Amino acid sequence: MKKGNPAPLPPALKAELEALAARPDREIDLTDPECPPMSEAELAAGGIRGAFYKTTPIKKPVALRLDADVLDWFQRQGPGYQTRINAALREFMARHR
């Protein structure tokens, strides 16, 4: 499944999410023992998002000129050819450090 095309939510989960989104902020219990407040250090380190955020390098769009046969070979392998080209370049980079 591609990142931009998630599977549809089941009706029960969709209804639960809509009910949560409709709750006013004043009804949210911020003293939940399963969700203690974060310290300044935890917030500075990225908080909850920082703990689970993917730590792969940032992708940058570039215009890259490749030999036609090289590009064709990667494309014939199926979807994800740009990711495979990136992996091949990363492997080359690691070997030549």
C-alpha positions in Angstrom: 0.0 0.0 0.0 1.4 3.4 -0.9 1.8 6.0 1.8 -0.8 8.4 0.3 -3.5 5.7 -0.2 -4.4 4.3 3.2 -7.1 1.6 3.5 -10.6 3.0 4.4 -11.4 3.1 8.1 -13.9 0.6 9.4 -17.3 2.3 10.2 -16.9 1.7 14.0 -13.5 3.3 14.1 -14.6 6.2 11.9 -17.5 6.9 14.3 -15.2 6.7 17.3 -12.8 9.2 15.8 -15.6 11.6 14.8 -17.0 11.4 18.4 -13.6 12.2 19.8 -13.1 15.1 17.4 -16.5 16.5 18.4 -15.6 16.6 22.1 -14.9 20.1 23.5 -11.4 20.6 24.9 -12.8 21.3 28.4 -14.0 17.6 28.6 -10.5 16.2 28.0 -9.0 15.0 31.3 -5.4 16.3 31.3 -4.6 14.5 34.6 -4.9 11.0 33.1 -2.3 8.8 35.0 -1.5 6.9 31.8 -0.5 10.2 30.2 1.6 12.2 32.7 2.7 15.7 31.8 6.0 16.0 29.9 9.1 17.6 31.5 10.8 20.5 29.8 13.6 18.2 28.7 11.1 15.8 27.1 9.4 18.6 25.3 12.8 20.0 24.1 13.7 16.6 22.7 10.6 16.5 20.5 8.0 15.2 22.9 5.9 12.3 21.9 6.4 12.9 18.2 10.2 12.9 18.8 10.0 9.5 20.4 8.3 7.9 17.5 9.3 10.1 14.5 11.1 8.3 11.7 14.8 9.3 11.8 15.7 8.8 8.2 17.4 11.6 6.3 15.2 14.3 4.8 14.5 13.7 1.1 15.2 16.5 -1.4 13.7 16.7 -4.9 16.5 16.9 -7.5 16.8 16.8 -11.3 19.2 14.0 -12.0 20.5 12.9 -15.5 20.8 9.1 -15.7 21.8 6.9 -18.6 18.6 5.7 -20.3 19.4 2.0 -19.9 20.2 2.5 -16.1 16.8 4.3 -15.5 15.0 1.7 -17.7 16.5 -1.2 -15.7 15.4 0.3 -12.3 11.9 1.1 -13.7 11.4 -2.4 -15.0 11.8 -3.7 -11.5 8.4 -2.1 -10.7 7.1 0.6 -8.5 9.6 2.1 -6.1 12.4 2.6 -8.6 13.4 5.9 -7.1 13.7 4.3 -3.7 15.9 1.5 -5.2 18.1 4.1 -6.9 18.5 5.9 -3.6 19.4 2.6 -1.9 22.0 1.8 -4.5 23.6 5.3 -4.2 23.5 4.9 -0.4 25.3 1.6 -0.6 27.9 3.1 -2.9 28.4 6.0 -0.5 28.9 3.6 2.5 31.5 1.6 0.6 33.5 4.7 -0.3 33.5 6.6 3.0 
